[in-house]
Amino acid sequence: MSMEMEFIRVLPSPQSLMEDFPISNKAKKIKVQRDKIIKDIFAGNDDRLAMIIGPCSSDNEDAVLDYVSRLAKVQEKIKDKIFIVPRLYTNKPRTIGVGYKGMLHQPSPRGEEDMLEGIIAIRKLNVRVVEETGLTGAEEILYPEIFRYLSDLLCYAAVGARSSEDQLHRMIASGVGIPVGLKNPTSGDLSVMLNSVAAAQHSQEFLFRGWEVRTKGNAFAHAILRGYVDSTGQSVPNYHYETLTKVIQMYEGRDLDNPAIVIDTNHSNSGKKCLEQVRIAKDIINSRKLNPDIKQIVKGLMVESYIEDGCQKIDGGVYGKSITDPCLGWEKTERLLLDLADML
């Protein structure tokens, strides 16, 4: 029986793409240094707050580079308190995967899908970020096979709410070699989230890119709270003090390495009201101040931010404005980062 899919072409291997779009020795050193810092944060050896921040979806190379360059300038001012990791989410489609599918599929948002041009575009974007700004980014592991094309460039990865129950995503997370956050599922089930963390912390054997592979397990796999949707379709936040103490208790009932929580201030935590992220981020810092256990376990925040507030249609044409989820604009973002550093 034949499968009902058209085999279009064999794509280049990650190794060959890395050779075609290499990084400098200076950039390799930056990656090693930043990997060590973020692992130290999750291991509790560095008390800075990790801030995973940037566009919902990286749709335009020049605007993303402009945005990350601005972040790099702020990072210098707050480097004693906050460690910034730019979100470089290049696989991120609209929720149902119809319309815009992210830079990986559509290097030009209004263009045709082209996976070859897509893997080149996402590689080039990530190379430019580290070479030009000195920051290494975060990516969502949406399509596990794609991660390898960027594995020499990233310092953080996230597994989304719809993927964290999937066994392949859990197994990939166990072998990526950098801290990886697994989001609570859209149902909000916290035990499922911690099952995902446990799976990612264990050694796994599986099929990957035509190979039988074995991982050592990822000691820096951790939970991301992003809110959830109840049975009536209403957004329910899970960043509050009470939930954080509950997750601490749940962690205590399991034998997991480096217990840690990152809180996504957007999505169902903000009810997709992107400007609420400012209030939510400050609320979380206050919870950390009130309770030393919360301070110890909440290692970072995730914020959706870009150059302009809000979002637009694909053909909107506004530079630096999201074409997927609404984002916090630059002025509010810079103010938020400086305010949080003052609070810490």
C-alpha positions as CSV (number, residue, x, y, z in Angstrom):
1,M,0.0,0.0,0.0
2,S,1.3,3.4,-0.9
3,M,1.0,6.4,1.5
4,E,-1.2,9.3,0.4
5,M,1.6,11.8,0.5
6,E,3.8,13.3,-2.2
7,F,7.6,13.0,-1.5
8,I,8.8,16.3,-2.8
9,R,12.6,16.2,-2.2
10,V,15.2,15.1,0.3
11,L,16.3,18.1,2.4
12,P,19.9,18.7,3.3
13,S,21.2,17.2,6.6
14,P,21.6,19.4,9.6
15,Q,25.4,18.8,9.3
16,S,25.6,20.1,5.8
17,L,23.4,23.1,6.6
18,M,25.8,23.9,9.5
19,E,28.7,23.7,7.1
20,D,27.0,26.0,4.6
21,F,25.9,28.5,7.3
22,P,28.6,28.2,9.9
23,I,29.2,30.3,13.1
24,S,32.5,32.0,14.0
25,N,34.7,30.8,16.8
26,K,33.7,33.9,18.8
27,A,30.0,32.9,18.5
28,K,30.8,29.3,19.6
29,K,32.4,30.7,22.7
30,I,29.4,32.9,23.4
31,K,27.1,29.8,23.1
32,V,29.3,27.9,25.6
33,Q,29.3,30.8,28.1
34,R,25.5,31.4,27.8
35,D,24.7,27.7,28.1
36,K,26.7,27.6,31.4
37,I,24.8,30.6,32.8
38,I,21.4,29.4,32.0
39,K,22.1,25.9,33.4
40,D,23.5,27.6,36.5
41,I,20.2,29.5,36.9
42,F,18.2,26.3,36.7
43,A,20.5,24.5,39.0
44,G,20.2,27.3,41.6
45,N,23.9,28.3,41.3
46,D,23.0,31.8,39.8
47,D,20.2,33.8,41.3
48,R,19.4,35.9,38.2
49,L,16.0,35.7,36.7
50,A,15.8,34.1,33.2
51,M,13.7,36.2,30.8
52,I,12.6,34.4,27.7
53,I,11.2,37.3,25.7
54,G,10.4,38.1,22.1
55,P,7.9,37.8,19.3
56,C,5.2,35.2,19.2
57,S,6.6,34.1,15.9
58,S,9.7,35.4,14.1
59,D,8.2,36.5,10.8
60,N,10.7,39.0,9.5
61,E,14.5,38.7,9.8
62,D,15.3,42.4,9.8
63,A,12.6,43.3,12.3
64,V,13.7,40.4,14.6
65,L,17.4,41.5,14.4
66,D,16.4,45.1,15.2
67,Y,14.3,43.8,18.2
68,V,17.1,41.5,19.5
69,S,19.7,44.3,19.1
70,R,17.5,46.5,21.4
71,L,17.2,43.7,23.9
72,A,21.0,43.3,23.9
73,K,21.4,47.0,24.9
74,V,19.0,46.6,27.8
75,Q,20.7,43.4,28.8
76,E,23.9,45.4,29.5
77,K,22.0,47.6,31.9
78,I,20.4,44.8,33.9
79,K,22.9,42.0,33.5
80,D,23.4,41.6,37.3
81,K,19.7,40.8,37.8
82,I,18.2,39.4,34.6
83,F,19.5,37.0,32.0
84,I,17.8,37.7,28.7
85,V,17.1,34.9,26.2
86,P,15.4,36.2,23.0
87,R,12.4,34.1,21.7
88,L,13.3,33.2,18.1
89,Y,10.2,31.1,17.4
90,T,10.5,30.2,13.7
91,N,8.3,27.2,13.5
92,K,5.3,28.9,15.1
93,P,2.1,28.7,13.0
94,R,-1.4,30.1,13.7
95,T,-3.2,27.8,16.2
96,I,-4.8,25.5,13.7
97,G,-1.9,25.6,11.2
98,V,-4.0,27.2,8.5
99,G,-2.8,30.5,7.0
100,Y,0.7,31.5,8.1
101,K,2.7,28.6,9.3
102,G,5.9,30.3,10.5
103,M,9.2,31.1,8.9
104,L,10.2,27.4,8.6
105,H,7.3,26.8,6.2
106,Q,7.1,30.3,4.7
107,P,10.3,32.4,4.7
108,S,8.1,35.1,3.2
109,P,4.8,35.3,5.2
110,R,2.8,35.9,2.0
111,G,4.8,33.5,-0.1
112,E,4.3,29.8,-0.9
113,E,5.4,27.1,1.5
114,D,9.0,26.0,0.8
115,M,10.7,23.9,3.4
116,L,14.2,24.1,1.8
117,E,14.1,27.9,1.8
118,G,12.6,27.7,5.3
119,I,15.4,25.7,7.0
120,I,17.9,28.0,5.4
121,A,16.0,31.1,6.6
122,I,15.7,29.9,10.2
123,R,19.4,29.0,10.3
124,K,20.4,32.3,8.8
125,L,18.3,34.2,11.3
126,N,19.8,32.4,14.3
127,V,23.4,32.8,13.0
128,R,22.8,36.5,12.5
129,V,21.4,36.9,16.1
130,V,24.4,35.4,17.8
131,E,27.0,37.0,15.5
132,E,25.4,40.5,15.6
133,T,24.0,40.7,19.1
134,G,25.9,38.3,21.2
135,L,22.7,36.7,22.5
136,T,21.7,33.1,21.9
137,G,18.0,32.4,21.6
138,A,15.1,30.2,22.5
139,E,13.0,28.1,20.2
140,E,9.8,26.0,20.5
141,I,10.3,22.4,19.7
142,L,7.3,22.2,17.5
143,Y,8.6,19.8,14.8
144,P,11.2,17.6,16.6
145,E,13.3,16.9,13.4
146,I,13.9,20.6,12.9
147,F,15.7,21.2,16.2
148,R,18.9,19.7,14.9
149,Y,19.3,22.4,12.3
150,L,19.7,25.0,15.2
151,S,21.2,22.9,18.0
152,D,24.5,24.7,17.9
153,L,22.8,28.1,18.3
154,L,20.1,27.9,21.0
155,C,20.4,28.1,24.8
156,Y,16.8,27.3,25.7
157,A,13.9,25.3,24.3
158,A,10.2,25.0,25.1
159,V,7.6,22.3,24.4
160,G,4.2,23.7,23.8
161,A,0.9,22.9,25.6
162,R,-0.4,20.8,22.7
163,S,2.9,18.9,22.4
164,S,3.9,18.2,26.0
165,E,1.8,15.1,26.2
166,D,3.4,13.7,23.0
167,Q,5.9,11.0,23.6
168,L,8.3,12.0,20.8
169,H,8.5,15.6,22.1
170,R,9.2,14.3,25.6
171,M,12.0,12.1,24.3
172,I,13.5,14.8,22.2
173,A,13.5,17.1,25.2
174,S,15.5,14.5,27.0
175,G,18.4,14.9,24.5
176,V,18.6,18.5,23.5
177,G,21.4,19.3,25.9
178,I,20.0,22.7,27.1
179,P,17.3,23.6,29.6
180,V,13.9,22.8,28.2
181,G,10.5,23.8,29.6
182,L,7.4,21.7,29.2
183,K,4.1,23.6,29.3
184,N,1.1,22.5,31.1
185,P,-1.4,21.0,28.6
186,T,-4.4,23.1,27.4
187,S,-6.5,21.2,30.0
188,G,-4.4,22.7,32.8
189,D,-3.5,19.2,34.2
190,L,-0.4,19.9,36.4
191,S,0.3,16.2,36.9
192,V,0.5,15.6,33.2
193,M,3.0,18.5,33.0
194,L,5.2,16.9,35.6
195,N,4.9,13.5,33.9
196,S,6.4,15.3,30.8
197,V,9.2,16.8,32.9
198,A,9.9,13.3,34.4
199,A,10.0,11.7,30.9
200,A,12.4,14.4,29.7
201,Q,14.7,13.9,32.7
202,H,15.0,10.2,32.0
203,S,17.3,8.5,29.5
204,Q,15.3,7.5,26.3
205,E,15.9,5.4,23.2
206,F,13.9,6.1,20.0
207,L,14.0,6.7,16.3
208,F,15.3,10.1,15.2
209,R,16.2,11.3,11.7
210,G,16.7,7.6,10.5
211,W,18.9,6.7,13.5
212,E,18.3,4.6,16.6
213,V,19.4,7.1,19.3
214,R,19.8,7.1,23.1
215,T,19.7,10.1,25.4
216,K,21.2,10.6,28.8
217,G,18.1,12.5,30.1
218,N,17.9,16.2,30.6
219,A,18.4,17.3,34.3
220,F,17.3,20.8,33.3
221,A,13.8,19.9,32.0
222,H,11.3,21.9,34.0
223,A,7.7,23.1,34.1
224,I,6.2,26.1,32.3
225,L,2.8,27.4,33.6
226,R,0.9,29.1,30.7
227,G,-2.7,29.0,32.1
228,Y,-5.4,26.8,30.5
229,V,-8.9,26.8,29.0
230,D,-11.8,25.4,31.0
231,S,-14.7,23.3,29.6
232,T,-16.6,26.4,28.7
233,G,-13.7,27.9,26.7
234,Q,-12.7,30.5,29.3
235,S,-9.1,31.3,30.0
236,V,-8.0,30.3,33.5
237,P,-4.7,31.7,34.8
238,N,-2.2,29.5,36.8
239,Y,0.5,32.0,37.8
240,H,-1.0,33.0,41.2
241,Y,0.7,32.4,44.6
242,E,-1.7,29.5,45.4
243,T,-0.9,27.6,42.2
244,L,2.8,28.1,42.7
245,T,2.7,26.6,46.2
246,K,0.7,23.7,44.8
247,V,3.3,23.0,42.1
248,I,6.0,23.1,44.8
249,Q,4.2,20.4,46.8
250,M,3.7,18.3,43.6
251,Y,7.4,18.6,42.8
252,E,8.2,17.5,46.4
253,G,6.2,14.3,45.8
254,R,8.5,13.3,42.9
255,D,12.2,12.6,42.6
256,L,13.1,15.2,40.0
257,D,16.3,17.1,39.4
258,N,16.5,20.9,39.7
259,P,12.8,21.6,40.5
260,A,12.0,24.8,38.5
261,I,9.1,26.7,37.1
262,V,9.0,29.3,34.3
263,I,5.8,31.3,33.9
264,D,4.4,32.3,30.6
265,T,2.8,35.7,31.2
266,N,0.7,35.6,28.0
267,H,-1.5,32.9,26.5
268,S,-4.2,31.8,28.9
269,N,-2.5,33.5,31.8
270,S,-3.3,36.9,30.3
271,G,-6.4,35.7,28.4
272,K,-4.3,36.7,25.3
273,K,-4.5,40.4,26.5
274,C,-0.9,41.1,25.8
275,L,-0.7,44.4,27.8
276,E,-1.6,42.4,31.0
277,Q,1.8,40.8,30.8
278,V,3.3,43.8,32.6
279,R,1.0,43.4,35.7
280,I,1.3,39.6,35.7
281,A,5.1,39.7,35.6
282,K,5.2,42.1,38.6
283,D,2.7,40.0,40.4
284,I,5.0,37.0,40.1
285,I,8.0,38.9,41.4
286,N,5.9,39.9,44.4
287,S,5.0,36.2,45.0
288,R,8.7,35.4,44.9
289,K,9.3,38.2,47.5
290,L,6.6,36.8,49.8
291,N,7.8,33.2,49.9
292,P,11.4,32.0,49.7
293,D,10.3,28.6,48.3
294,I,8.6,30.4,45.4
295,K,11.7,32.5,44.9
296,Q,13.8,29.4,44.7
297,I,11.6,27.5,42.3
298,V,10.4,30.3,39.9
299,K,13.5,30.6,37.7
300,G,12.2,32.7,34.9
301,L,9.4,34.4,32.9
302,M,8.3,34.1,29.3
303,V,6.9,37.3,27.7
304,E,5.6,37.8,24.1
305,S,7.0,41.1,23.0
306,Y,7.9,42.8,19.7
307,I,8.5,46.3,18.3
308,E,4.8,47.4,18.1
309,D,1.9,46.6,20.5
310,G,-0.7,44.1,19.4
311,C,-1.0,42.2,16.2
312,Q,-2.0,42.7,12.6
313,K,-3.2,40.7,9.6
314,I,-0.5,39.1,7.4
315,D,-0.8,41.8,4.8
316,G,-0.9,44.6,7.5
317,G,2.5,45.9,6.5
318,V,3.4,47.5,9.9
319,Y,7.1,46.9,10.7
320,G,7.7,44.9,13.8
321,K,4.1,44.1,14.6
322,S,3.1,40.5,15.2
323,I,1.1,38.6,12.6
324,T,0.3,35.8,15.1
325,D,-0.6,36.4,18.8
326,P,-0.6,40.0,20.1
327,C,2.7,41.2,21.7
328,L,3.8,43.9,24.1
329,G,5.5,46.7,22.1
330,W,9.1,47.9,22.6
331,E,8.6,50.9,24.9
332,K,6.5,48.9,27.4
333,T,8.9,46.0,27.1
334,E,12.0,48.1,27.9
335,R,10.2,49.7,30.8
336,L,9.1,46.3,32.1
337,L,12.6,44.9,32.0
338,L,14.1,47.9,33.9
339,D,11.2,47.8,36.5
340,L,11.7,44.1,37.1
341,A,15.4,44.5,37.6
342,D,14.6,47.2,40.2
343,M,12.2,44.9,42.0
344,L,14.7,41.9,42.1
